[in-house]
């Protein structure tokens, strides 16, 4: 494994921890700032929407800059945002810190994905993305549970100070281990990057990303309440249940990357269908602690198992200029995050109970499956008609006619 992938994974670990650890600490943060569960949920939704802005605007603004230098600058932004969150004296300052940290998220993963694929052979690109995203899954397996535990024992602010320190470590790792020219195969051009969005398959991929990830996130955003209020687990058990969820993420990420290198569309269809089924079963069996634990593991596995394939798919159809499309897909993940968190919050606020985010997540996931099946059918039809289903590296992106 190229050492550059390890460095990218360290950065992904810190960013993933920032995104996800707030969920385990949501009750503590809400109580500290005297806000409702739904209002506290906006610390998640606001973060997600800011990721979208950063993914598009920062990626576009830095197109002509060396990718390694951009990654380092993004990590500086990440450290500053988390330090502000840790020191926040009120809800507004906390939100500002979350927004600042989030601005680096989409651009980092978008540019980092391009750098990662440039470090390996074409046949291993989905696995390279999966290795980078292993940092994100490790954040859930190790970082989120222990970050939640730290926050419960020493106060949630201690967790955000620890995340800031991890950001410094990631900054050093990127500086030392990522080659300066990684992923740079031709002169960068914003016009070329924007031209990738002429591909209908790029847009279909973005829609699938929003809906598939939104379905999982709609369920996961309020999972601490579901596990304690419906399944009957003690609050102290939540960090360890999040370990189980994180193990599911890790397994799904690894298997999803491996299977996607063999066939992206088939892998995505299978994983999205399985995710929808798991969310329904979770909602039906949430009151049974053992069943809830198993469903939590499977939700993480099938939900995150789509990530390598979704990221590799959009870069396939924007292969001649993948950086902005890659960043847009990271933004799409976080549009899904915001959509899921908002919809789940509506269910709870409407008095539908703490299983409602699971049902809402399933309802969001089903359209993702429909769109993915349609996108795969359109790609096969073009192949049958003599047009490549996806462009080879360096070729023009295919359009859906």
Secondary structure, DSSP 8 states (H G I E B T S, - for coil): --HHHHHHHHHHHHHHHHHHHHHHHHHHHHHHHT--HHHHHHHHHHHHHHHHHIIIIIHHHTTTS-HHHHHHHHHHHHHHHHHHHHH--SHHHHHHHHHHHHHHHHHHHHHHHHHHHHTS-GGGHHHHHHHHHHHHHHIIIIIIHHHHHHHHHH-HHHHHHHHHHHHHHHHHHHHHHS-TTTT--S---HHHHHHGGG-HHHHHHHHHHHHHHHHHHHHHTTHHHIIIIIS---GGGHHHHHHHHHHHHHHHHHHHHHHHHH-HHHHHHHHHHHHHHHHHHHHHHTTSHHHHHHHHHHHHHHHHTTHHHHHHHHHHHTTTSHHHHHHHHHHHHHHHHHHHHHHHHHHHHTT--TTHHHHHHHHHHHHHHHHHHHHHHHHHHHHHTTS-SS--TTS------
